[in-house]
Amino acid sequence: MKKNIKYLLSFSPYGLYEIFRDNTIHAKRIKNQMVIIDNYLENYDVRKMQIGCGSNILEGWLNTDLNDSDEIAFLDAGGKFPISDETFDYIYSEHLFEHLKVEQQVNMLQESFRILKKGGVMRIATPTLDFLFDLYNKPESLENKDYVDYYISCFPQFKKVNELVFDKEEHYNYVINNFFKAWGHQMIHNFSSIKKLALQCNYTQVRQAKVGESDILFLQDIEKHGCIIPERINKIETMVVEIIK
């Protein structure tokens, strides 16, 4: 008891308030999470969940994100999902997977497998490692030049590159380096690595798809990253996979 009191007294009053406030916010977040999830499950027979929705709110989907709101349920892709086994028909995530560490990626795949019904499909849109190697090996192609010019001219982190690197033919090197470390990227896959990781998590099949295209009606035209950057740029860097339980 004395040790506990001494520990508490070591905090400033503001520090104690911060702990209480954070705990209160988290408790409210979890309460709202369950209200949104329970309400969704009560109202939909075909159940679809989006992980890491950001501002891309999909109608008819359970939209989840770390940044929750009245219409977005809190969900940590790296933690246990507060959802029963075999509940969902479809799971979707766009440009989130690359922001997770390997252990979080495995957790997301495992938890999604658990809550998917048998035969359920998880669709992931994420940057592909292949486009970076293509950019490295063929920087002179018109498509790759267009890609490099777009990033160099539109993103503030390349301001100094524009000012200090006079040879534009070398700008692709800076774009590639930036892609690995910018925007919180943790792990970028190619199709082979993400396929093997999914099969390791007991999925039965992994197939590639194009942005906006799918044999499944519910998974068609749901990618929206092309509204943030030009669609032509999005299609160059994005790989889409459909993972079947």
N, C-alpha and C positions, 0 to 999 in steps of 0.2 A: 504493500500500500504506500509506504513512504517513498519507494522508488518511483511509483506511478505519479505521485503528487509532485515530486521533484522534476520528473520529466515534463509534466504539464506546465509547471512554473517556468521552465526554461524557454517557453514560447512567449513572445510579446502578446498583449491583448489583441493586436491586429492579426497576428499569426493564428491565434485561436479562432478568431472570427473567420479567417480565410478557410480553415479546416471545416468549421461548422457550415459555412456557406457552400463549400464544394460538396459536402456530404448531403446537404439539403437539396442542392441543384440535382445531384445524381439520383437521389431518391425520387424526386419529382419526375425526372427524365425516365426512370424505370417504370413508374406508375403510368405515365403517358404512353410509354412504349406498349405496355400490355393492353391498354384501352384501345389503341389504334390497331394492334394485331388482332385482338379478340373481335373487334368490330368488323375487320376485314374478313376474317374466317367465317363469321356469321352470315355475311352477305354475298359471298362468292363461292360458286361450286367449282369452277375452273380457277385454280389458285396460282397466282403468278407473283413472284417477289423480285424486286430490284434491289441489289446491294450497292450502296454508294451512289445514290441517285443524284446528289448535288442539286442543281436547278432543273434537271430533266425529270419532271413529274409525269409519270405515265398513267393515264386513266385506266382503271380496272386492275391496277397492280398495287401490291403492298410496297410502297416506296420507303426505303430505309437508308439511313446515313448516320455518320457520327454527329453531324450538325442536324439535330432534329427540330421539328416544329409541330404545329397542330395537325399537319397532314403527312408528316414524315416521321416514321418510327425510328428511335435510336437503335442502332445496331453496330457493334464492333465486329468487323469481319475476321479479326484475329482471336475472338473469344467464342464461347459457347452461345449458340443461337437459342433464344427462349421459345422454342417451337417444338412440338411433338414430332416424332418420327413419321415419315411418309405422309406429309401434310400437303406438299406443294407439287404442282404439275410442271411448272417452269420457274427457272431462276435466271436472272439476267444481270450482268455487270459490265459497265463500259468505262474504260480507262481508270480503273481502280487497281486492278491486279498488280500492275507494275509498281505501285506505291507501297506494296506490302513486302515485308521481309519473308524469306523462304518459309520460316515456321508459320507465319501468318497465312501465306498462300496455301500451305498444306492444310492448315486448320479450316480455311474457307472452303476448300474442296471437300474435306471430310465432313464438315457440318452440313454443307449443301447436299452431299450424298445421303446423309442421314435423314434430312427432312424432305427429300424428293421421294415421290412415289416411284414404284418400279416402272421403268420405261420413261421416267421424267427426264427433261432436258435442261441442262445448264448452258447458257450462251454467254461467252466472254469475248469482249472486244478489248484488245490491248495492243500496244506497239509491238512490232515484230523485230527481232534482232536481224533478220535477213535484210530488211530495207537499209539498215545502217551499214552492213557489209557491202551491199550493192552500191550505196552512196560512196563508200570508200574505194571500191574497185572500179566504178564507172562514174566518176564525178563529172565527166565531160558530156554525159547524155543530157538531152534537152530537159527531160523530166527531172533529173537530179539537180541540174542547174537552176531550174525553176524553184525547186524545193529549197535549195540553199539561199537563193536570192530573197525568197519570201521571209525566211527566218532572220537573215542578216538585216533586212530593211525594216522589219516590223517589230522586232523584239528589243527592248532597251538593253538587255544584257550584251548585245552585240554592238553597242555604240562605239566602244573603244576599238573593236575589231575593224569597224568601218574607218575609224580615224587613223589607226596605226598600222594596219596590214594592207599595204598598197596592192599586192598581187591578189586579185579577186579569185584567181584560179585555186588559191589555197584556202579559201573561206570554208570549204566543206570540212576541213579538219576541225575547225572551231565549232561548227554546227554539231558534228559527231561527238566531240568532247562534252559539249554543253548538254546534249541529250542524255548522256549517262548520269550526269550529276544534278541536273536542274529539275525543278518541280517536285522534288521529293522522290524521284525514282529510286527504287531499291533493287529490283530484279527484272530484267527484260528477257523474255523467252523467244525462242523460235517455235515452230509447230512441233518439232520432234520432242523438245524438252517439256513443253506443256502437256503433250499427249502422254508421254511416259509418266509424268507426275500424276495425271488424272487416272491412268490405268493402275498405277501404284495404289491409288485411293479407292480401287475396286469398281470404277466405272467400266462399262462393257465396250463402249465405242467412243471414238473421238473423230470428228470430221471438221474440215475447214469449210468456211462459208465466206461470201463477200459481204462487205458493208451494206446493210439494208436488205440483203437477200436471204431467204430461208425457205425450205419446203414446208415449214410450219407457219400457218397464218399468224399466230400470236407473236411470232418472232421476226416478222417482216417489218422493215422500215422503222425500227425502234432506236437505231443509233442516232445520236444527236451531237456527237463531237464535231461533226462537220458544220454545225451552226456556230461553233466557237472559233475554229480555224476554217479556212476555205475547204470545201468538200474534196477538191482535187488533192490537197495536201493531206487531208485525213486519210484518203484511200491509199496514199503512198505508204504511210507509216503504220497503218492499223491492220492487224490480223484478227479475224473473227473465227472462233472455234465453237462448235456445239458438242457438248459432252453428255452422253446418254448413260443413265443408270441401268 
